[in-house]
Amino acid sequence: MVSVTSNATGSSRPSGAPVTFSPLNDSVSDLQAWFRDGLVAELQRRGFELADGRPDESNLVLNVTDYANPRSFRRKSQGTFGIAIVELEERPDDFIRACYPVLVRSLCQVAIVLLQEESGLEAHFMTMEQGHYVIVHPAGGDDPAFFAQVHDRIEPLVTARYVINNIFNPDLPRELWDGDEISTELMEAGRKLDALNLLPAPWPIDDLLDERERRHVKRLFQIGGLSYGNLSARKDSDTFWMSASGVNKGKLKEIGRDVLLVTGFDAEEYAMVLSVPENVEPRRVSVDAIEHFMIYQEHPEVGAIIHVHAWLDGIKSTHINYPCGTRELAVAVADLVREEPDPSRAVIGLKNHGVTITGHSLTEIFNRIDGKLINDVPMT
């Protein structure tokens, strides 16, 4: 049997090399030009290098474009981070509903939406996980201080490294082709999360993108368009079952397609290793598999993990909203789990995103969180 590696490409920037960036000027208002020039100056002051070559070879692309008709930028690899910069003429009733389509249509990981008010400028950040937070530049305020805040928000995201490639080994034992008691419990837990309305659907990207653009988004970001959140359960000391990426977690059924067995992490390929049935075309595992892998490896008493886009008051939280599927997010969450009095029963906040919950089993997690989770994630 032959293992197969997924074909999404990662960052090729050597460790310690400068971060390169390219501005793309599609539709530029006076406000966008001011913001672009200020951000470019701050990036260069902080050591970013303006790229001389093709934009799709840069680490960062600033896609300055039109709100009503955003230009899409098709990058070639996960190593290029796209930020769409648009201007909004008036304040919408619902920022996510008004601005999330810009993020998707531009094929960028983050959108910065500029809104000029009498009191000053608001720079609204929108993320693929439906995160929304604001940096304000008060009227008469200090420009360098404002752009330093913008830099500090985007620099960790641009330099983060994705771990969303998969290596599929078609060596799952035949007796597990239909799963086991643990995978069955995981499927039932998915139905419970769905019934509790804890698996919100992302914006309907099928309505916003044509087929070619959808393939591009799924290849780069592993967004399937069905539901956010994921769950996993330990099988033994070295392996765990986990929900697939881009599937309806409330309807998990097939091993290798909806639920996969994670057997390891290939540090050289920066890929999760999976054991799948030889008779199926597998889907990728959830992008958060590297985070779950780190927690299971460090804490043998952890038997299950749930990640949902919800919140719980009084919890510790990561400080930076790293993108899903990055090593940096996984390390930040794993560090906070380690600091908990009981890492096997931790609830950790992911900034502007949701929570990761560890437990002895999926049933035990549900018993602990029953009636306590808040569906609205605070954005800061």
VOKEFI-327795 format. One record per residue (C-alpha): residue in three letters; x, y, z. Coordinates in steps of 0.25 Angstrom, whole numbers, plus 5000, padded with zeros to 4 digits. Example, Ala and Ser with C-alpha at 12.3 -4.5 7.8 and 13.67 -1.06 7.14 Angstrom:
<atoms>
ALA504949825031SER505549965029
</atoms>
This chain:
<atoms>
MET500050005000VAL500550144997SER500350275005VAL499750394999THR500150535003SER499150645000ASN499550754990ALA499350884998THR500650954998GLY501251025010SER502251135013SER503551135006ARG504151255014PRO505451205021SER505451215036GLY505951355039ALA505751415025PRO505151555024VAL503651555021THR503351615008PHE502051685004SER501351744992PRO500251854991LEU499251834980ASN498451954976ASP497151914970SER496252024975VAL496852134984SER496152244990ASP496852364998LEU496552285011GLN497052155006ALA498352225000TRP498652285014PHE498452155021ARG499252075010ASP500452175011GLY500452185026LEU500452035027VAL501452015017ALA502352105024GLU502152035037LEU502351905031GLN503751945025ARG504152015039ARG503851875045GLY504751805036PHE503751755025GLU504351765011LEU503551824999ALA503651704988ASP504151734975GLY503651604968ARG502251544966PRO501251574977ASP500851424978GLU502351404982SER502151504994ASN501851465008LEU500851575010VAL499951634999LEU499151765003ASN497951754993VAL497451904993THR496151884986ASP494651924984TYR493651894995ALA492551864985ASN493351794975PRO494551734982ARG495751684973SER496151544976PHE497551504978ARG497951364975ARG499151324983LYS499951194979SER500251154993GLN499851155008GLY501151235010THR500551365004PHE499551435014GLY498551525007ILE497851645014ALA496751725007ILE496651875010VAL495351935006GLU494652065010LEU493152065015GLU492352185013GLU491352175024ARG491252085037PRO490451955034ASP489451895044ASP490251765044PHE491751775041ILE491951625038ARG490751615029ALA491251735021CYS492751715021TYR492951565021PRO492651545006VAL493751645003LEU494651545011VAL494251425003ARG494151494989SER495551554991LEU496051414994CYS496851475006GLN497051425020VAL496751555027ALA495951685022ILE496151825028VAL494951905026LEU495152055028LEU494052145033GLN494252295035GLU493452355046GLU493452495052SER494052435064GLY495152375056LEU495552255047GLU495152115051ALA495951995045HIS495051875046PHE495751745044MET494951625039THR495451475039MET495051355032GLU494551295046GLN493551415047GLY494451485056HIS494251635057TYR494951745065VAL495351885063ILE496551985064VAL496152125066HIS496952245061PRO496352365069ALA496152495061GLY497452575063GLY498152445068ASP499552395066ASP499752335052PRO501052255056ALA500352195069PHE499152155060PHE499952085050ALA500852015060GLN499551955066VAL499151905052HIS500551845050ASP500451775063ARG499151715059ILE499551655046GLU501051625048PRO500751495056LEU499751455046VAL500651475034THR501751395040ALA500951275045ARG501151145039TYR500051055034VAL499950905038ILE498750865029ASN499450765019ASN499050615021ILE499850485019PHE498850375016ASN499250235019PRO498250135014ASP498650035025LEU497450055035PRO497149905040ARG495849855033GLU495249835047LEU495249985048TRP494650015034ASP493250035041GLY493850105053ASP493850055068GLU493150105081ILE493950225082SER493750275067THR492250245070GLU492250335082LEU492950445074MET491850435063GLU490750445074ALA491450565081GLY491450635067ARG489950625067LYS489850675081LEU490650795077ASP489750825066ALA488550815074LEU489150915084ASN489351015072LEU490851005075LEU491350985061PRO490951115053ALA491051105038PRO492151195032TRP491651295022PRO491051225010ILE492251225001ASP491551144990ASP490651264988LEU491851364987LEU492851284979ASP492851214966GLU493351064965ARG494751104961GLU494851204973ARG494251104983ARG495351004979HIS496351104981VAL495851144995LYS495751005000ARG497150964995LEU497751085002PHE496951095015GLN496250965016ILE494851025018GLY493750935014GLY492651025016LEU491750935025SER492050965039TYR493051025049GLY493650945061ASN494250805062LEU494350695072SER495250575075ALA495350455084ARG496650375088LYS496650235083ASP497950195090SER499250255095ASP499750295081THR498450315072PHE497150385073TRP495850395064MET495550535059SER494450605051ALA494850635036SER494950775031GLY493750835023VAL492750735027ASN491450745035LYS491850715049GLY490350675052LYS490350565042LEU491650495043LYS491550355038GLU492650295029ILE494050255034GLY495150325025ARG494150425020ASP493450485032VAL494350435044LEU495850405042LEU496850335051VAL498050425054THR499350345056GLY500450445056PHE501050575051ASP502150575041ALA503050695045GLU503850695032GLU502650705023TYR501850785033ALA500650695031MET499750615040VAL499850465037LEU498550385036SER498150235035VAL496950215026PRO496250105019GLU496850055006ASN495450064999VAL495050215001GLU495550344996PRO495850415009ARG495550555013ARG496550645021VAL496450635036SER496050765043VAL497050875042ASP497150875057ALA497750735057ILE499150795061GLU498550855073HIS497850735078PHE499150645075MET499950735084ILE499050725095TYR498850575094GLN500350555094GLU500650635106HIS499450595115PRO499150445114GLU497950475124VAL497250555113GLY496250465106ALA495450555097ILE495450705092ILE494350795087HIS494550925079VAL493351015077HIS493051155074ALA492551195087TRP493051255100LEU493051235115ASP493251345125GLY494451355134ILE495451265125LYS496851285121SER497051325106THR498051335095HIS498551475093ILE498651465078ASN497651425068TYR498551325060PRO497851265048CYS497251125050GLY498151015046THR499451085049ARG500551035058GLU500551165066LEU499051155070ALA499351005074VAL500551045083ALA499751165089VAL498551075093ALA499450955098ASP500251055107LEU498951105113VAL498450955115ARG499850925122GLU499651045132GLU498250995137PRO498150925150ASP497550805143PRO497950805128SER497050685126ARG495850775129ALA496250905123VAL495451015116ILE496251105108GLY495851225100LEU496351255086LYS496351405084ASN495251455075HIS494951315072GLY494351215082VAL494751115092THR495550985093ILE495050885104THR495850765109GLY495150645116HIS495350505121SER494250465110LEU493250535101THR492150505111GLU492850565122ILE493150695114PHE491650705111ASN491250685126ARG492250795130ILE491850905120ASP490350875120GLY489651015121LYS490951085123LEU491351125109ILE491051265103ASN490851265088ASP491351405086VAL492851405085PRO493451545091MET494251615080THR495451705085
</atoms>
